[in-house]
């Protein structure tokens, strides 16, 4: 049975087109470094890559949230540490003055120093990060601590809001507020109020009397309680930072894992692709040569 020349030529052209398409595909893969240049080449892998890239984008957003939350917490810690140092000095002044042997003049000088400590504590309580007050719960645009305006504040004119601060999403399942709690902010206000009470006792003209000493003793006890409260707030802040760093580390590990999975599906194996390209080029050249030999033949070549 004789195969018509037209059939042979059609088969040859189809074969050459297939090999040429494969060559172009391998060349594109080597040029781009990507195994999949079109979803139709591997629909399942393309679907996996899209899902993983979507998750990767979410992790990047969460990472930015985590950086901001950690920065807020660290800024809060710095202010709390300053308050703790001020508390130490205030307690020291209370201890130095808590005796009937201390003169009214000495207590007056302690009161002057304590007044500056109170001012510093109010400034620390009004610490801002990127334009937001750190110790006023969700009311980050409102100054939490304001004195009565006197050179020697008799009381806090305003105190922080009772509500906790806003939470920040750190992952698909973890949401954390990097701000101190409303209860913690209230304890900061109490600490400042206790220092004002101590200063009032030191400033009292009857400070050298037993009644004055009793007032200082009471204020000192209150300051010691406030110091314990500040230590507790600092401990909570430190634990919060540890948790945020843990979430951040988990997210980074997942991000790297996703990158590896995407590379496994998307990145080209250069060595294998070069081998495939060489094989296809050889087959293409062989098809051209064999086609040329076959197409030269006719019926006349078989006649005696």
C-alpha positions in Angstrom: 0.0 0.0 0.0 1.4 3.4 -1.0 1.2 6.4 1.3 0.5 9.6 -0.6 3.1 12.3 -0.6 0.6 14.8 0.7 0.0 12.7 3.8 3.7 12.4 4.5 4.2 16.2 4.1 1.3 16.9 6.5 2.7 14.5 9.1 6.1 16.0 8.7 4.9 19.6 9.1 2.8 18.6 12.2 5.9 16.9 13.7 8.1 19.9 13.1 5.5 22.3 14.6 5.3 20.2 17.7 9.0 20.1 18.1 9.3 23.8 17.4 6.7 24.6 20.1 8.6 22.5 22.6 11.8 24.3 21.7 10.2 27.7 22.3 8.7 26.5 25.6 12.1 25.4 26.9 13.8 28.6 25.7 11.1 30.6 27.5 11.6 28.6 30.7 15.4 29.1 30.6 15.0 32.9 29.9 12.4 33.5 32.6 13.6 30.9 35.1 9.9 29.8 35.5 8.7 26.3 34.7 5.2 27.5 34.1 4.8 30.3 31.6 1.1 29.6 31.0 -1.5 28.1 33.4 -2.5 25.6 30.7 0.9 24.0 30.9 0.2 22.7 34.4 -3.2 23.7 35.8 -2.8 22.0 39.1 0.6 23.5 39.8 -0.7 26.9 38.7 -3.6 26.7 41.1 -1.3 25.8 44.0 1.1 28.7 43.1 -1.8 31.2 43.1 -3.1 30.0 46.5 0.4 30.1 48.0 1.1 33.6 46.6 -2.1 34.8 48.1 -1.1 33.4 51.5 2.3 34.9 51.1 0.8 38.4 50.5 -1.3 38.0 53.7 1.7 37.1 55.7 3.5 40.2 54.4 0.6 42.3 55.6 0.6 40.6 59.0 4.4 41.1 59.2 3.9 44.9 58.8 1.2 44.8 61.5 3.6 42.8 63.7 6.4 45.3 63.3 4.1 48.2 64.2 2.7 46.3 67.2 6.2 45.5 68.5 7.3 49.1 68.0 4.3 50.3 70.0 5.0 47.9 72.8 8.7 48.8 72.8 7.9 52.5 73.0 5.5 51.8 75.9 8.2 49.8 77.7 10.6 52.7 77.4 8.0 55.0 79.0 7.2 52.5 81.7 10.8 52.0 82.5 11.1 55.8 82.9 8.1 55.8 85.3 9.7 53.0 87.3 12.9 55.0 87.7 10.9 58.0 88.8 9.0 55.7 91.2 12.3 54.6 92.7 13.4 58.2 93.3 10.0 59.2 94.8 10.1 56.2 97.1 13.6 57.2 98.1 12.5 60.7 99.0 9.6 59.3 101.0 12.0 57.1 103.0 14.4 60.0 103.6 11.7 62.3 104.8 9.8 59.7 106.8 11.2 60.6 110.2 10.4 63.2 112.9 14.1 64.1 112.9 13.9 65.7 109.3 13.3 69.4 109.4 10.6 71.2 107.6 13.2 73.0 105.4 14.6 69.6 104.3 11.2 68.3 103.5 10.5 71.4 101.6 13.5 70.8 99.4 12.4 67.2 98.9 9.0 68.6 97.8 10.6 70.8 95.2 12.5 67.8 93.7 9.3 65.7 93.9 7.4 68.3 92.0 9.7 67.9 89.0 9.4 64.2 89.3 5.6 64.5 89.0 6.0 66.7 85.9 8.3 64.1 84.4 5.9 61.3 85.2 3.0 63.2 83.5 5.3 63.7 80.4 6.1 60.0 80.4 2.4 59.2 80.7 1.8 61.3 77.7 4.3 59.5 75.5 3.3 59.4 71.9 4.3 57.0 69.1 3.8 58.1 65.5 1.3 60.7 66.7 -0.7 58.4 69.0 -0.8 58.6 72.8 0.2 55.2 74.2 -1.6 55.3 77.5 -5.1 56.3 76.7 -6.7 53.1 75.4 -8.6 53.5 72.1 -8.5 57.3 72.5 -5.0 57.6 71.0 -5.7 61.2 69.8 -6.5 62.5 73.3 -3.8 63.4 75.9 -4.4 61.0 78.8 -2.7 62.9 81.7 -3.2 66.6 82.4 -2.5 68.4 85.7 -4.5 71.3 87.1 -2.2 73.8 85.4 -0.5 75.0 88.6 3.2 75.2 88.9 2.8 72.7 91.7 -0.1 70.4 90.6 -2.6 69.7 93.3 -4.3 67.0 91.3 -4.5 65.4 87.8 -7.1 67.4 85.8 -7.6 64.4 83.4 -6.8 60.7 83.6 -6.7 58.1 80.9 -9.7 56.3 79.4 -10.7 53.0 81.0 -11.0 51.1 77.7 -8.2 48.9 76.5 -6.3 49.8 73.3 -7.1 48.5 69.9 -5.9 45.1 68.9 -3.8 44.5 65.8 -4.1 41.4 63.6 -0.7 39.5 63.6 -1.8 36.4 61.8 -4.9 34.7 60.6 -5.7 33.5 64.1 -3.8 35.9 66.5 -4.9 39.4 67.4 -3.0 41.4 70.1 -3.3 44.8 71.6 0.3 46.2 72.0 -1.0 49.0 74.3 -1.2 48.8 78.0 -4.6 47.9 79.4 -7.1 50.4 80.7 -6.6 49.1 84.2 -2.8 49.5 83.8 -3.3 53.1 82.7 -5.4 53.8 85.7 -2.6 52.5 87.9 -0.2 54.9 86.3 -2.7 57.7 87.2 -2.8 56.4 90.7 1.0 56.4 90.9 1.1 60.1 89.9 -1.7 60.9 92.4 0.2 59.2 95.2 3.3 61.3 94.4 1.1 64.4 94.5 -0.1 63.3 98.0 3.5 62.7 99.1 4.5 66.2 97.9 1.5 67.7 99.7 2.7 66.0 102.9 6.3 67.3 102.4 5.0 70.8 101.6 2.8 70.9 104.6 3.9 73.5 107.2 3.0 70.9 109.8 5.3 68.3 108.1 7.6 68.1 111.1 4.8 67.2 113.4 3.6 63.7 114.1 0.6 64.4 111.9 2.8 65.4 109.0 5.0 62.3 109.4 1.9 60.2 109.4 0.8 61.7 106.1 4.2 61.0 104.6 4.1 57.4 105.9 0.7 56.9 104.3 1.9 58.3 101.0 5.0 56.2 101.1 3.0 53.0 101.6 0.8 54.0 98.7 3.9 54.6 96.5 5.2 51.1 97.3 1.9 49.7 96.1 2.2 51.7 93.0 5.7 50.5 92.4 4.5 46.9 92.6 1.8 47.9 90.1 4.3 49.4 87.7 6.5 46.3 87.9 3.4 44.2 87.0 2.6 46.5 84.0 6.2 46.2 82.8 6.1 42.4 83.2 2.9 42.2 81.2 4.5 44.4 78.5 7.6 42.1 78.4 5.4 39.0 78.1 3.4 40.6 75.3 6.6 41.4 73.4 7.7 37.8 73.8 4.4 36.6 72.4 4.6 39.0 69.5 8.1 37.9 68.7 7.0 34.3 68.8 4.2 35.0 66.3 6.6 36.9 64.1 9.0 34.0 64.1 6.3 31.6 63.2 5.1 33.8 60.3 8.7 34.1 59.0 9.1 30.4 59.1 5.8 29.9 57.2 6.8 32.6 54.7 10.1 30.8 53.9 8.2 27.5 53.7 5.7 29.0 51.2 8.6 30.5 49.2 10.1 27.0 49.0 6.8 25.4 47.9 6.3 28.1 45.2 9.9 27.5 43.9 9.3 23.8 43.8 6.3 24.3 41.5 7.3 27.4 39.6 11.1 27.5 39.3 12.7 25.7 36.3 15.3 22.9 36.7 18.0 24.5 34.5 20.0 21.3 34.0 17.0 19.2 33.1 15.6 21.8 30.9 18.9 22.1 29.0 18.9 18.4 28.4 15.3 18.5 27.2 16.0 21.4 24.9 19.0 19.6 23.4 16.9 16.5 22.9 14.2 18.4 21.1 16.6 20.3 18.9 18.2 16.9 17.9 14.8 15.5 17.1 13.9 18.6 15.1 17.1 18.4 13.0 16.5 14.6 12.5 12.9 15.3 11.4 14.1 17.9 8.9 16.8 15.5 7.5 14.5 12.5 7.3 11.7 14.6 5.8 14.1 15.9 3.2 15.1 12.4 2.2 11.5 11.1 2.1 10.1 14.0 0.1 12.7 13.5 -2.7 11.3 10.1 -3.5 8.7 9.5 -6.2 7.2 6.6 -8.2 9.9 7.0 -10.8 12.5 6.0 -8.2 10.9 2.6 -8.0 10.5 1.9 -11.7 13.0 -0.5 -13.3 
